[in-house]
């Protein structure tokens, strides 16, 4: 929905910024809880999936606009 209102680039940058902040927090946690590495990897996978979904929605919307 954010991508439709503000555009794909904005939506992706918003997701990436949120993940950057999360990564900073994770680095602090890793010092105390090394096992948190799994969580960090899962979050990175989640970010990549979200970005892919936004890109797919963009192309889907573009196809509808171009081809009706």
Backbone as ProteinMPNN parsed JSONL, in Angstrom:
{"seq_chain_A": "XXXXXXXXXXXXXXXXXXXXXXXXXXXXXXXXXXXXXXXXXXXXXXXXXXXXXXXXXXXXXXXXXXXX", "coords_chain_A": {"N_chain_A": [[0.821, -1.184, 0.0], [1.916, 1.241, 0.807], [3.783, 1.512, -1.21], [2.14, 1.952, -3.394], [1.034, 4.418, -2.82], [3.183, 6.212, -2.202], [5.204, 5.417, -3.88], [7.499, 3.008, -5.287], [10.281, 3.229, -4.827], [10.412, 4.843, -2.522], [9.107, 3.156, -0.687], [10.83, 0.927, -0.577], [13.176, 2.136, 0.389], [12.242, 2.921, 2.879], [11.793, 0.45, 4.139], [14.429, -0.514, 4.112], [15.691, 1.389, 5.753], [14.481, 0.927, 8.204], [15.451, -1.624, 8.661], [18.183, -1.09, 8.848], [18.315, 0.274, 11.291], [17.441, -1.774, 12.942], [19.533, -3.594, 12.604], [21.628, -2.249, 13.854], [20.776, -2.382, 16.496], [20.804, -5.159, 16.804], [23.524, -5.721, 16.692], [24.394, -4.795, 19.117], [23.053, -6.524, 20.803], [24.19, -8.955, 20.074], [26.663, -8.917, 21.332], [26.069, -9.596, 23.906], [24.438, -11.841, 23.631], [25.335, -14.238, 21.77], [23.958, -16.182, 20.308], [21.969, -14.91, 18.996], [22.498, -14.494, 16.398], [21.153, -16.104, 14.545], [18.603, -14.979, 14.532], [19.177, -12.502, 13.386], [19.939, -13.267, 10.805], [17.492, -14.316, 9.916], [15.933, -12.002, 9.904], [17.19, -10.541, 7.898], [16.597, -12.144, 5.679], [13.841, -11.821, 5.696], [13.62, -9.072, 5.141], [14.613, -9.031, 2.513], [12.622, -10.537, 1.238], [10.4, -8.85, 1.584], [11.196, -6.618, 0.056], [11.291, -7.822, -2.456], [8.57, -8.461, -2.772], [7.457, -5.885, -2.914], [8.637, -4.976, -5.267], [7.544, -6.829, -7.085], [4.851, -6.139, -6.885], [4.978, -3.632, -7.949], [5.62, -4.146, -10.659], [3.385, -5.628, -11.345], [1.34, -3.739, -11.048], [2.218, -1.91, -12.956], [1.981, -3.457, -15.306], [-0.81, -3.789, -15.385], [-1.584, -1.148, -15.755], [-0.393, -0.551, -18.236], [-1.315, -2.549, -19.989], [-3.919, -2.96, -19.424]], "CA_chain_A": [[0.0, 0.0, 0.0], [2.816, 2.396, 0.846], [4.378, 1.632, -2.544], [1.151, 2.534, -4.306], [0.795, 5.828, -2.479], [4.406, 7.019, -2.235], [6.122, 4.912, -4.897], [8.299, 1.843, -4.936], [11.574, 3.644, -4.283], [10.187, 5.28, -1.15], [8.771, 1.986, 0.132], [12.045, 0.128, -0.379], [14.068, 2.895, 1.285], [11.647, 2.866, 4.217], [12.103, -0.884, 4.668], [15.869, -0.589, 4.351], [16.045, 2.218, 6.915], [14.049, 0.186, 9.39], [16.373, -2.738, 8.853], [19.46, -0.541, 9.318], [18.166, 0.521, 12.72], [17.371, -3.079, 13.597], [20.878, -4.171, 12.588], [22.401, -1.584, 14.906], [20.346, -2.988, 17.76], [21.257, -6.553, 16.842], [24.953, -5.768, 16.987], [24.522, -4.631, 20.569], [22.556, -7.761, 21.422], [25.154, -10.034, 19.809], [27.734, -8.873, 22.324], [25.577, -10.27, 25.109], [23.787, -13.112, 23.288], [25.847, -14.641, 20.459], [22.983, -17.021, 19.613], [21.031, -14.034, 18.289], [22.904, -14.464, 14.985], [20.072, -16.731, 13.775], [17.556, -13.966, 14.404], [19.657, -11.502, 12.445], [19.844, -13.859, 9.477], [16.069, -14.401, 9.572], [15.479, -10.64, 9.605], [17.72, -10.185, 6.577], [15.775, -12.867, 4.706], [12.525, -11.168, 5.701], [13.784, -7.809, 4.421], [14.733, -9.336, 1.084], [11.301, -10.965, 0.765], [9.555, -7.66, 1.502], [11.626, -5.832, -1.097], [10.855, -8.547, -3.645], [7.118, -8.282, -2.882], [7.198, -4.516, -3.373], [9.016, -4.914, -6.68], [6.55, -7.586, -7.848], [3.632, -5.337, -6.921], [5.239, -2.536, -8.883], [5.494, -4.647, -12.026], [1.994, -6.021, -11.534], [0.598, -2.491, -11.247], [2.66, -1.365, -14.251], [1.339, -4.274, -16.36], [-2.239, -3.435, -15.451], [-1.702, 0.204, -16.317], [-0.002, -0.563, -19.647], [-2.028, -3.518, -20.813], [-5.336, -2.955, -19.083]], "C_chain_A": [[0.873, 1.258, 0.0], [3.422, 2.614, -0.537], [3.404, 2.264, -3.526], [0.963, 4.027, -4.059], [2.043, 6.669, -2.715], [5.417, 6.573, -3.283], [7.011, 3.807, -4.366], [9.616, 2.237, -4.285], [11.438, 4.07, -2.829], [9.943, 4.079, -0.238], [10.006, 1.145, 0.427], [13.002, 0.843, 0.571], [13.55, 2.882, 2.718], [11.956, 1.525, 4.888], [13.583, -0.978, 5.011], [16.292, 0.224, 5.56], [15.642, 1.523, 8.217], [14.989, -0.966, 9.694], [17.746, -2.257, 9.325], [19.408, -0.297, 10.82], [18.121, -0.786, 13.494], [18.763, -3.709, 13.677], [21.767, -3.543, 13.665], [22.056, -2.171, 16.272], [20.835, -4.413, 17.902], [22.728, -6.654, 17.188], [25.2, -5.622, 18.49], [24.105, -5.904, 21.294], [23.56, -8.894, 21.25], [26.288, -10.068, 20.817], [27.342, -9.642, 23.58], [25.035, -11.668, 24.815], [24.236, -13.535, 21.888], [24.855, -15.474, 19.642], [21.974, -16.197, 18.803], [21.377, -13.93, 16.798], [21.814, -15.06, 14.085], [18.954, -15.726, 13.528], [17.939, -12.917, 13.368], [19.554, -12.032, 11.018], [18.387, -13.946, 9.009], [15.515, -13.024, 9.199], [15.963, -10.186, 8.234], [16.917, -10.877, 5.474], [14.396, -12.208, 4.575], [12.581, -9.857, 4.923], [13.829, -8.053, 2.917], [13.394, -9.768, 0.494], [10.361, -9.771, 0.623], [9.909, -6.807, 0.29], [11.172, -6.505, -2.385], [9.349, -8.394, -3.849], [6.764, -6.896, -3.408], [7.527, -4.401, -4.851], [8.003, -5.668, -7.551], [5.25, -6.805, -7.967], [3.787, -4.195, -7.915], [5.032, -3.006, -10.316], [4.069, -5.067, -12.327], [1.135, -4.791, -11.818], [0.943, -1.883, -12.597], [2.008, -2.127, -15.4], [-0.132, -3.925, -16.503], [-2.439, -2.082, -16.103], [-1.436, 0.211, -17.822], [-0.943, -1.4, -20.516], [-3.511, -3.644, -20.489], [-5.716, -4.187, -18.423]], "O_chain_A": [[0.596, 2.218, -0.72], [3.562, 3.751, -0.988], [3.811, 3.031, -4.398], [0.758, 4.799, -4.996], [1.975, 7.718, -3.355], [6.389, 7.283, -3.544], [7.242, 3.688, -3.163], [10.021, 1.633, -3.292], [12.261, 3.697, -1.993], [10.505, 3.997, 0.854], [10.202, 0.702, 1.558], [13.574, 0.216, 1.462], [14.337, 2.836, 3.664], [12.334, 1.478, 6.059], [13.947, -1.467, 6.08], [17.162, -0.205, 6.318], [16.382, 1.539, 9.2], [15.284, -1.246, 10.856], [18.402, -2.937, 10.113], [20.352, -0.626, 11.539], [18.696, -0.893, 14.577], [19.127, -4.289, 14.699], [22.56, -4.233, 14.306], [22.937, -2.422, 17.095], [21.236, -4.834, 18.987], [23.139, -7.571, 17.899], [26.1, -6.248, 19.051], [24.729, -6.307, 22.276], [23.76, -9.699, 22.16], [26.818, -11.136, 21.122], [28.184, -10.26, 24.233], [25.153, -12.572, 25.642], [23.563, -13.209, 20.91], [24.91, -15.468, 18.412], [21.213, -16.753, 18.01], [20.621, -13.339, 16.027], [21.585, -14.565, 12.981], [18.423, -15.645, 12.42], [17.106, -12.499, 12.564], [19.124, -11.309, 10.119], [18.087, -13.681, 7.845], [14.712, -12.909, 8.273], [15.231, -9.525, 7.498], [16.597, -10.263, 4.456], [13.865, -12.064, 3.473], [11.684, -9.565, 4.132], [13.163, -7.362, 2.146], [13.069, -9.401, -0.636], [9.61, -9.686, -0.348], [9.023, -6.331, -0.419], [10.716, -5.83, -3.308], [8.897, -8.217, -4.98], [5.877, -6.752, -4.248], [6.773, -3.79, -5.608], [7.645, -5.199, -8.631], [4.616, -6.806, -9.022], [2.848, -3.841, -8.629], [4.35, -2.344, -11.098], [3.592, -4.882, -13.446], [0.301, -4.805, -12.724], [0.062, -1.396, -13.305], [1.534, -1.518, -16.36], [-0.638, -3.781, -17.616], [-3.354, -1.895, -16.906], [-2.138, 0.872, -18.588], [-1.311, -1.007, -21.623], [-4.258, -4.337, -21.18], [-6.879, -4.361, -18.061]]}, "name": "protein", "num_of_chains": 1, "seq": "XXXXXXXXXXXXXXXXXXXXXXXXXXXXXXXXXXXXXXXXXXXXXXXXXXXXXXXXXXXXXXXXXXXX"}
